[in-house]
Amino acid sequence: MAANAAHRYRLNTIGVLACCIAAAWAACAWAELSGNAAQLHHNALYESGRPYWLAALAVLGAWQFMTAAMMLPSSLGFIRLYAATAGRAPDFTLALLAFLCGYFAVWSAFALAAFTGDMQLHRIVAAWPWLAAHVSAIPAATLLVAALYQFTPLKDACLRACRHPAMYLMRHYRRGALNGLRLGFGHALYCLGCCWALMMVMFAAGVAHLAWMGALAAIMFVEKATPAGRRIVAPVGVALGVLAGIAFFVPGVIPGL
């Protein structure tokens, strides 16, 4: 009886999160197809002349949907194990919410850092004539960094942690909301270690660019959550390197970049 109840609770948890993921994708699709996403593109925000804090809030708001749509799917396996471990605890719902807050906080910090860096980059472009004349070097460099990062030991170590969530959970699980927050924060740091370079490409392409969202979300899901993940890391790195060359030498050909 208790096992059946825990199983139902686990299914309900994943079901609710799956609905949230679907809603995030629907919101991003609406933003892209309606043209509203263009107002949140980093270039548009810089040119709008809005105060930094107001533009940053807009980016952070949009990034919550991006995180839910692109990052949560590959973390459902971890959350399922978390629910199986702690689902019968009386404070599990609060602990799960705290876990999600910790997870989203890490990706929000990434978005804020990326946006702040982008604002500085716009100022550098304005002050450096060569870069202004070769602006395609920026998306090319972003793609090249993502390509090279695919082959780093740090990427591999973080991917191993994400592919074996039970080991991380056994080491760090404690009951309670505060520990749920810590667990979400720690798990998100590994996700960040896996995916920050790919998400930089997403940031360069712009909020809610559906083609890039779909491609990168699929890559991250396969890398982190499927047996085939280990086999695609190197080919993805090579493909990103090729795209970097195209972005630099044939600017404007790659959508969004």
JOJO-V364651 format. One record per residue. RES is the residue in one letter. PHI is phi in whole degrees, -180 to 180 (* if undefined). PSI is psi in whole degrees, -180 to 180 (* if undefined). Layout:
res: {RES & RES}
phi: {PHI & PHI}
psi: {PSI & PSI}
//
This chain:
res: {M & A & A & N & A & A & H & R & Y & R & L & N & T & I & G & V & L & A & C & C & I & A & A & A & W & A & A & C & A & W & A & E & L & S & G & N & A & A & Q & L & H & H & N & A & L & Y & E & S & G & R & P & Y & W & L & A & A & L & A & V & L & G & A & W & Q & F & M & T & A & A & M & M & L & P & S & S & L & G & F & I & R & L & Y & A & A & T & A & G & R & A & P & D & F & T & L & A & L & L & A & F & L & C & G & Y & F & A & V & W & S & A & F & A & L & A & A & F & T & G & D & M & Q & L & H & R & I & V & A & A & W & P & W & L & A & A & H & V & S & A & I & P & A & A & T & L & L & V & A & A & L & Y & Q & F & T & P & L & K & D & A & C & L & R & A & C & R & H & P & A & M & Y & L & M & R & H & Y & R & R & G & A & L & N & G & L & R & L & G & F & G & H & A & L & Y & C & L & G & C & C & W & A & L & M & M & V & M & F & A & A & G & V & A & H & L & A & W & M & G & A & L & A & A & I & M & F & V & E & K & A & T & P & A & G & R & R & I & V & A & P & V & G & V & A & L & G & V & L & A & G & I & A & F & F & V & P & G & V & I & P & G & L}
phi: {* & -64 & -65 & -65 & -64 & -64 & -64 & -64 & -63 & -64 & -64 & -64 & -61 & -66 & -62 & -64 & -66 & -63 & -65 & -64 & -63 & -62 & -65 & -65 & -63 & -63 & -65 & -66 & -64 & -62 & -61 & -71 & -73 & -85 & 89 & -69 & -63 & -61 & -70 & -101 & -64 & -60 & -65 & -66 & -66 & -67 & -75 & -71 & 76 & -66 & -58 & -55 & -64 & -71 & -65 & -64 & -62 & -63 & -64 & -63 & -62 & -66 & -69 & -62 & -67 & -64 & -64 & -63 & -73 & -101 & -98 & -60 & -55 & -78 & -103 & -63 & -62 & -63 & -66 & -62 & -66 & -62 & -65 & -66 & -79 & -118 & -60 & -89 & -68 & -63 & -104 & -64 & -59 & -66 & -65 & -66 & -62 & -65 & -57 & -66 & -63 & -63 & -64 & -70 & -63 & -64 & -72 & -69 & -63 & -60 & -62 & -65 & -65 & -64 & -66 & -62 & -63 & -66 & -62 & -67 & -64 & -60 & -67 & -64 & -60 & -65 & -98 & -121 & -57 & -61 & -67 & -63 & -82 & -127 & -65 & -65 & -64 & -71 & -63 & -63 & -66 & -62 & -65 & -66 & -60 & -62 & -64 & -66 & -65 & -57 & -103 & -87 & -61 & -64 & -59 & -64 & -65 & -68 & -64 & -62 & -65 & -71 & -78 & -126 & -64 & -62 & -66 & -65 & -65 & -63 & -77 & -118 & -69 & -141 & -75 & 108 & -68 & -63 & -72 & -62 & -62 & -64 & -64 & -64 & -64 & -66 & -63 & -65 & -64 & -66 & -62 & -62 & -61 & -73 & -121 & -60 & -69 & -66 & -73 & -66 & -62 & -62 & -63 & -64 & -71 & 109 & -59 & 65 & -74 & -63 & -64 & -69 & -57 & -63 & -65 & -71 & -62 & -65 & -61 & -66 & -65 & -65 & -60 & -93 & -124 & -132 & -62 & -79 & -56 & -63 & -80 & -98 & -58 & -66 & -58 & -64 & -61 & -63 & -62 & -65 & -64 & -64 & -63 & -62 & -63 & -64 & -61 & -81 & -88 & -130 & -60 & 90 & -76 & -83 & -57 & 85 & -123}
psi: {-49 & -39 & -40 & -40 & -42 & -39 & -43 & -41 & -41 & -44 & -40 & -41 & -49 & -38 & -44 & -44 & -37 & -38 & -39 & -41 & -45 & -41 & -38 & -42 & -41 & -41 & -42 & -40 & -43 & -44 & -41 & -48 & -27 & -12 & -5 & -27 & -29 & -30 & -20 & 3 & 144 & -34 & -43 & -39 & -38 & -44 & -18 & -22 & 12 & 153 & 148 & -46 & -35 & -43 & -39 & -40 & -40 & -44 & -44 & -40 & -46 & -35 & -24 & -41 & -40 & -42 & -45 & -42 & -40 & -35 & -37 & -39 & -40 & -8 & 1 & -33 & -43 & -46 & -36 & -44 & -38 & -44 & -37 & -34 & -43 & 4 & -27 & -5 & 140 & -25 & 20 & -40 & -44 & -40 & -38 & -42 & -40 & -40 & -48 & -36 & -44 & -41 & -49 & -29 & -41 & -46 & -27 & -40 & -40 & -46 & -41 & -41 & -42 & -42 & -43 & -44 & -38 & -39 & -41 & -36 & -39 & -40 & -38 & -43 & -42 & -28 & -8 & 101 & -39 & -46 & -35 & -33 & -17 & 52 & -19 & -16 & -25 & -55 & -33 & -43 & -38 & -46 & -38 & -42 & -45 & -38 & -49 & -36 & -26 & -25 & 9 & 152 & -34 & -44 & -45 & -42 & -42 & -38 & -40 & -40 & -40 & -31 & -16 & 67 & -27 & -37 & -44 & -41 & -41 & -35 & -34 & -7 & 131 & 152 & 157 & 157 & -40 & -41 & -29 & -41 & -46 & -39 & -44 & -40 & -47 & -43 & -40 & -33 & -39 & -41 & -41 & -43 & -33 & -42 & 1 & -39 & -39 & -38 & -23 & -38 & -42 & -42 & -41 & -38 & -27 & 153 & 132 & 26 & 105 & -38 & -48 & -39 & -49 & -45 & -48 & -38 & -40 & -43 & -48 & -38 & -47 & -43 & -42 & -29 & 6 & 158 & -25 & -6 & -42 & -31 & -19 & -10 & -51 & -47 & -37 & -41 & -43 & -44 & -41 & -37 & -41 & -44 & -34 & -44 & -42 & -43 & -34 & -45 & -22 & 68 & 143 & -8 & -39 & 122 & 134 & -18 & *}
//
